Amino acid sequence: MLKFLYTTFFCITYVFPSIKYAGTKEVTEEEMAKYRERIKAMFYHAYNSYLDNAYPYDELRPLTCDGQDTWGSFSLTLIDALDTLLILGNNTEFQRVTVLLQDTVDFDIDVNASVFETNIRVVGGLLSAHLLSKQGGVDVEEGWPCSGPLLRMAEDAARKLLPAFQTPTGMPYGTVNLLRGVNPTETPVTCTAGVGTFILEFSTLSRLTGDPVFEEVAWKALKALWGTRSDIGLVGNHIDIVTSKWVAQDAGIGAGIDSYFEYLVKGAIMLQDEELLSMFHEYHTAVKNYTKFDDWYLWVQMHKGTVSMPVFQSLEAFWPGLQSLLGDLDSAVRTFHNYYTVWRQFGGLPEFYSIPQGYTVDKREGYPLRPELIESAMYLYKATGDPTFLQLGRDAVESIEKISRVKCGFASVKDVRDHKLDNRMESFFLAETIKYLYLLFDPENFLHNNGSTFELGGPDGDCVLGAGGYIFNTEAHPLDPAALHCCSRAQEERYELQDILLSLSEVPDTPSQPVDGEGPEEDDEEEDDEGAATRDMDDRDLRVSESIVLKPGSLRKARVLSCPMQPFSSRLALMGQVFTGDST
């Protein structure tokens, strides 16, 4: 099945774009270039407005031209926008901000932070920028991508999240204090996506650093969540992470669940993992059986499958893009066109849209400049070459410029019916919306690499990196799967050499003859020592199971990673898959 998935991933990226659709108007390179320049101008208007009026706060308030902290007080917009700078070709600013973040951002602060948002925006953003550093002209340190200052920052931020995973089930709390851990009064109720959206970032961290704890807690959370699905194969919206009881039992593909499904697919591709893919396929079957109606996806009761909310949520618009990764293009295109009709109706996607009434839902009329429909357009244009998807990009540029542009950046739309604005510009506008728009109109961008170019890295300088197959996390931060292969291999070889050297340095015991019955006593002592060692090991295992955070002053000896991928012993990485000498 994974072989099929990789083949599909390759074909939709490089084969299908050559297919031309009758009746569609071709877009000239001049038109593409014009929109690229307009999108760049949009980015710099928003980015410079943030720097001039809001930095070092997390986000810009565009109507009052000032800033506010929202998700944790660590210059979030700057971290989130860092890899976008590079994708737009601004290596100079990328290099400046890389140094600036190292000098100014500190995660050892007394702030309550969202575990989910900190992971996808901060950890994901730093990992992406780290992996793209060489592309951005940064003078990387020896051993990159298995070491580097941005990687250490990402690891530092992720360690601050680990106390949230210290629960009876392994599913994390939704909020953690970066200095003090989880508040004793913290609610145990969190959304499904807040449990199942860690495998990309945390596996990347473990494979790059050699510390398995991140990947282990992400897997434990995923498996715990998997065990809570209903008899008809669905999961709800909010769960008690202590008792594993569902608090909100609405099942769908939108808010509160969306990125859980996304990470099962993307995790399967990045890690080449059959289990993740199998999980998604089981969910996909249930989703099609119970929530899909005329290429819309409704919300249903997770145990009965009865419709609970006949609405389309704007966050669901990522789904056609995810379907395209699996090769389900016909269904993806039909669903995309449903969503596109809503966009054309309002000039944006309201948060909730009543499908039977064909209109917005009360108190859910806003459009905070979300990227999901543009994201799907990018994937589908890459997969089909159909200019229809470029039309969505044009519409998005025109709508956002006309409705949301203000003196200090771009403002969220408070109500799509009358286009009243809200005093907020979310960091994802620069991290996702602008990025996907630009990539839609830039088919030659290095992120669309088909393996024709690459760079070398790794401890021995022989890993092929940047050859394509980037996996976007749910905040649109691209991760290079080849780097995981490279550093996993380096860690394994290092530990093997360490074990060999330790074994050679050991002084063998000289056997002696038992005297006056001393032999049995020595055996008893050996057995006692073995029993004590076993008990010590059990105690260590127990401590590890109770606490995933190291005690002050203690050191963790990383084990050899259990890597499901082929060893990176070749010189070719294509679309994230590694081909070895004995590959067939």
PyMOL commands that set and color helices and strands:
alter all, ss='L'
color gray80, all
select helices_A, chain A and resi 2-14+16-18+29-53+76-87+91-104+115-131+149-165+193-196+199-209+213-226+258-271+274-290+314-325+329-346+372-384+388-404+428-440+446-448+481-505+518-546
alter helices_A, ss='H'
color red, helices_A
select strands_A, chain A and resi 59-61+66-68+112-114+175-177+189-191+238-240+246-248+250-251+292-293+296-297+299-301+307-309+311-313+352-354+359-360+405-406+409-410+413-415+420-421+455-457+463-465+471-472+478-479+573-574+577-578
alter strands_A, ss='S'
color yellow, strands_A
deselect
rebuild
show_as cartoon
